[in-house]
Each structure stands twice: as structure tokens, then as C-alpha cells.
Amino acid sequence: MKKAWSVILAIVFGAILLGAVCIGVGYITGADISRITAVIEGSPVHAYVQMLIQYWNEAVTTATDYASTIHLF
């Protein structure tokens, strides 16, 4: 199982490195940053991540509101 995780982490690291290289080449060739951000923000993954962040914030707010109403001592 340890070897499987090392392979998975190597693939993830390689994908991140490849993405960074692509963005760097885009900057070097004169790409506009607004085009890069438009592609990232237009992806369904970005929308899903934003939805998860919103749900997480709501859950934390609800939990802290509930915890503030409980007086343990």
C-alpha cells in the first residue's frame, strides 16, 4: 500500500509540475493572465471546489453558532 501511495503522489506532483510549466511557458510567450484565469474559473472542477468551500463555511458557521449556545460549565 505504501508503494501505491508513492505512485499516486508522484503522479499528482507530476501533474502540478506540468501545469506550472505550461503556465510559465504561457507567460514567456506573452499570454494574457485573464485568459488563463478564465479557463480555470470556467472549468466544472472550479465550480465544484467553490461549492465545497461554501458548504464547508456554512457547516463551520453552524457548528460554531451551536457551540456558542451550549454552556458546558
N, C-alpha and C positions, 0 to 999 in steps of 0.2 A: 504494500500500500504506500510505503514511503517513496518508492520509485515512481509510482503513478503520480503522486503529488509533485514530485520534482519535474516530471514531464509536463504536467499541466502548468506549473509556474513558468517553465521555460517557454511554453507556447504563448502564455499571456504576456510575458516580458518581451518576447519577440514581436508580438502584435503591437504593443505600446511603442517599442523602438521603431518599428516600421512606420507607424503613424507619425511619430516625431520627425523621422527623416522626410516623410512626404510633406509635412507642413514646412519644414526647413527648406526643402527644395522649392516649394511654392513661394516662400519669401524671397529666395535668391532669384527666382525667375520673374519676380515683380508681381506676384499675385496680390490681390486686394484682400485684406483681412475680413472685410464684410462678406465676401463670397464664401470664405471658409466657415465663418460663424453661421451663415445662412444654411449651409449644407448640414452642419452639426445640429442646429436648432430645428431643422426641418425633418430630422430622422424620427422614426417612431420610437427608437430607443430613448432619445432625449425626452420625448413626451412621457414615456413610461417612468423614467427616472424622476422627472418632475412630479408625477402623480405620487410616487412612493415617498418623496420628500414631503409633499403636502400631507399625506396620511400620517407620516411619522410625526410631523409637527402637531397635528391635531391630537394624536394619541398622547404625546408628551404633555400637551396643554391640558387635556382631560385628566390625565394621571396626576399632574401637579395640582390642579384645581381640587380634585377629590382628596388628595393627601393633605391639602391645607384645611379641609373641613374636619378631618379626623384629629381628635386631641387624645393622644395616647397617654399623656401624663397629666 
